[in-house]
Amino acid sequence: MCDGLLQALVDPKVVEEIARIADIGTALVSQPRELHLIADPPVVDLLISTGLQEIPGAGASFGGVFRANPALDLRVAAERQEQVDDWLRQLGVDAGLSGMEALVERYRATTPPPA
């Protein structure tokens, strides 16, 4: 979901339309800087828990603000994937879960790389 959203936001056609609406050049349309995620129920209930363990006393998370790494070019599939993976790891920790890094690595090892 996050990859598809980012891919749409950096699509040249979308960038051109945003620039047209704002009456600016396409070079001035920046890449998304952050993702605001608000969830109900708590994030922990939305994630596949296989391989994840709750961190005692971490409390509930209902989302967060996830900043994009400005060094990544989100138009490039591999860099966009890196950004999504970073956000997933952060989401897991924010939700009071450990093991998200290993879960992301397992998922990437079993799925084809982005085109």
N, C-alpha and C positions, 0 to 999 in steps of 0.2 A: 504494500500500500504506500509506504513512504517513498519507495523508489519511483513508483508511478506518478506520485504527486510531484516530486522533484523534477522528473523527466518532463512532465507537462509544463511546469513553470519555466524551464529553460529552453523549451522548444522554440525554434526561431519564429514560427508563426505566432505563438503567444507573445513572445518578446516584441515582435513588430506591432502587434495590436495594442499592447500596453504603451509602447512608444507613441503610437498614433493617438491614442486616447489622451495621453499626457502632453502631446505636442512636443516631444523631445526626440533626439536621435536614439537609435537602438543601443548604441554604446553606453548611454547613460542609464539604461535599465539594468539594475544590479541583480545578481543572483539572490535567491532567498538567504537571509541572514540567520533566521531562526525558525523553529517549528514550535508552535504553541499547541500542546496536547491537553485536553480536558476530558476526563473519563468518569463515567458513572455506570457501573460499580467501580470499586478500587482497581487500579491497574493490575494488581496481583491476580485478580479474578479473570482478567482478560487474556493473560499470557498462558501459553502451554507450559505446564509446570514440570514436564519431564526434564530432569537434570538441574532443576532450580531448587534452592533451599532457602527458606525464610531466615533472615538475619534477626535473631532475638531482640526485641525491643525497638525495632526499626520504625514501627508505626505504619499507617496506611498512606498510600500515595494516590492521588486522583489526577495525576498528570504532571506537567511541568513545562518549562521553557527550555528548549534544546537549541543551543547556538551552533551555527554552521562553522566549520573550519574555513577561514577565508583563503587558506592556501590551496584548497581543492577547487577544481573546475568542475562544477556539477553537470556540465554538458558532456563530460567524458564518463562513460558508463562505469569504468573501474573506480574512478574517483567518487562518483555518486554512490556506488556500492560501499566504499570505505566510509562515507559520511553516514549512510543509513546504519551500517554496522556500529559505528561509534554511538549513534543515537540509541540503538537497541541496548547496547551495554549500559549506557547511562540510565535508560529507562528501567532496566533491571535493578540497578543499584538504588535508584530513587524509590523503587517499589519495595525496597527492603529484601531483595533477593540476591543470593550469590549464585554463580554458575552461568550467568548469561554469556560471558566471554566464550566459554567452552561450547555452549549451545550454538552460538553464532558461527564458531569455527566448524563445528560438525555440519551445520546446515550448508555453509559455503563449500565444504569438501564434497557434499553429495549433490550439489546442484550445478548446472553448467554456468560458466562465467557469463557476465553480461555481454551483449552484442554491441 
